[in-house]
């Protein structure tokens, strides 16, 4: 076809991903015109303009990547612990899952930097700028005390709350422990967070299972033989900072 200016070409209002576009490669060196599919061009632009920072230390300062325009912050609180047991016959509930707060911030909202904390264990909350974004820890499970009564049990811990986000997702409560007989029972399952599973329910004569990252509550324990057993440990929290540079 005859040479035409790009502005004289027929407009294509809805291009397909397989359509081709012209690309000038190696502009600063030896420029050469090549082709690329629209699908590959979109993928390259998307990947090149997203940066993920994972904030997992107990405290620090979040400093945005240069040219950050917006950042999607996901804060997860730590899970609560399953209770330890020390009586001859006893069971304990699971810890609650950590809360999750999710918010889209602009560069102006963040400024040069913001302090943060990440809860590493039960009772320590995950925060951005102290109170701007808060994901609270799940509560610990409780223990039944000495009992062989059929159906006796102990409550699980409450799920952690969250505040300041566009989405504030509470953690799942830990499940209740129960005693089935003088020899059998089970510790409660740990509550899950939005991003981590709670420790699995224990069987008879078993310690609690740990929660999984991020923010899963620890499971409860059971004994009927006067053996002290620990509850599962809640998993630490985290902050994901997903930055958009354009």
N, C-alpha and C positions, 0 to 999 in steps of 0.2 A: 504494500500500500504506500501511498505518497506520504512524505514526511509531514507530520502534524505537530503543533504545539500541544502540550498536555492539556492546556485549558480548552483546546478545540475538540478533545476526545468526547465520546458519548459518556454521559454520567451513568454510574452503576449504583443505585441507591442502597441495595442490599447485597454486598459482596459475599461470596461463599468462602469458607475456610481454605478450600483448595485453589482459589484464585491466586494469580501471581502479581507481585509488585516488583518494580525495579529498585535495586539497591546499588549505591556506589560504595564499593569496598575499598579499604586502605586509602582513605582520603588524604592522610598526611604523608603517605609514601608514594606508591604507584597506583593511582586511582583506576579502578576497572568496574564497569557496570555488570552486575550480576542479577539473578532473579531469586526471589524467595516467596514461599507460600504465605498467605495471610495468617494461617495457623501458626507457622513457625515464628513469624514476626511478633504476633501477640504473646506467644510463650516467652520469647526472649525479653520483651519489654516488661512482662509481669515479673519474671524471676529476677531481673536486674534492678527492680525498683522496690523490692521487699527485703527487709533485713529483720532477723529475729534475734532478740537478746533474751537469754534465759537467766533470770536473777534467782539464785538459790542460796547464797550465803545469808547468814543470820541478819546482817544489816549492811548497808552500803548506800551508794549514790547512783541513781540512774541518770546517765548522760546520753541524750539522744544522738543518733548517728547524724553526721552533717547532712543538711538538706532534707531532714525529716519534715514532712508536712502534717502527717497524722500518725497516731500510734494506738493500736488496739491492745489495751492492757487486760490481762487475765490474771487475777490474784486468787490463790487457793490457800485456805488456812489448813493447819495440820489436823490430823485426826486425834480424837481422844484415845486414851488407853483403856484396855480391858482391866478390871480390877484384879489385884492379886488376892489369893485365898490362903488362909493359915489355920482354919478350924479343921476338926476331924472330918466333918461332913459339910461341904460348902460348894457353892457355885457362884459365878459372877457374870454380870452382863457385859456386853461389848461397848466399846467407846463409840461416840458419835463421829460421823464424817465431818470434815472441815467444810466451811462455807466457801462460796465462790462469788467474786464480784467481777463483772466484765464491763469495760467502758471504752469508748472511742474518744481520745483526746486530740486536740489540735496542738501544733507546735507552740502556739501562744499559751495554751493551758500549762504546758510543761516548763516552758522557759529554758534556761540554760541547763537545769538539772533539778532532780527531786530526790529527797532521801527516801529510803524504803527499809522495811524489815520483813523478813520471811520467817514465819514460825517453824522452828525445827522440831518442836515437840509439843505435846498437849499443854494447853494453857497459854501458849505464846502465839499471838495473832500475826497475820500477814497484812502489812499496810503500805500505802504509798502516801508520802507527805503527811504522815501521822494519822490523818483522818479523811483525806480526800477519797481514798479507796480502802475499804477494810473488809478482810475475809477472816472471820473469827474461827478459833479452834473449836473442834468438837469437844463435848464434855466427857469425862471419864465414866466408865460403867461403875456400878456399885456391887458389893458382895452381899450374899444372903445371910451371912453369919451361920453359926452352927445349927443345922436342921436336917432331919431325915423325914420330914413331913412330905407326903406325896403332893406334888403340885407347888411346893414352895419354890420361890425363885428370887431373882434380883433384877432390878431395872437396868436397862442399857442407858448410856449417856445420851443427852440431847445432841442433835446435829448443830453444827456451828452456823451462825447467822452471817449475813453480809450486808454492806451498805455502801452507798456512793456510786454504784454502778448503773449503767443502763439496764443491766440484768443483775439481779441479786438472788443467787440460788442457795438455799439452805442445804446443809449436809443432811444425809439420812440419819435418823436416830439409830443408836446401837440396839440390837435385839436383846430381849429378856433371857436370862438364864432360867433353867428349870431343873428341879430334882424329881426324878421319876420314882425312886425307891431308896432303900438304905444302901444300895450299891451302885446305882446308875443315875446319871444326870448329864447335863450338857451346859457348857458356857455359851453365852449369846454371841451371835455373829456381830462383827464390827460394822458400823454404818459406812456407806460409801459416800465419797464426795462426787462432784461432777466429773472428776478426772482420775479417781483411784478407787479400787474396790476395798471394802472392809475385810478384815481377817475372817476366814471361814469359821463357821460354828465348830466348836470342839466337841469331841465325844466324851464318854466317861473316862475319868482318870487321865485328863489331858490338860496341858498348859494352853493358854490362849495363843491364837495365831496372829502374826503381825499384819497390820494394814499395808496396802500397796500404794506406791506413789501415783498421783500426789494426793495427800489428804485423807486416805482411807483410815477408818478407825480400827483399833486393835480388838481382837476377839476376846471373850471371857474364858474362864477356866473352870474345871470341876475336880473335886476329890471326894472320895468316901473312905480313904485309908489313912487319914491323918498325915498326908504328904503336902507340904506347902508347894503351891504352884503359882507361877507368874501369869498375869494377863498379857495379852498381845500388845505390842507397842504401836501407837498410831503413827502413820507415815508423815513426814515433813511436808510443809507447803511449798509453794513456788510462785514466782511471777513471770509470766511470758509477756514480753513487749514486742509486738509485731508491728514493725515500722513501715510506713509507706512513704517513699521518697518523692513521689510525684502525684 
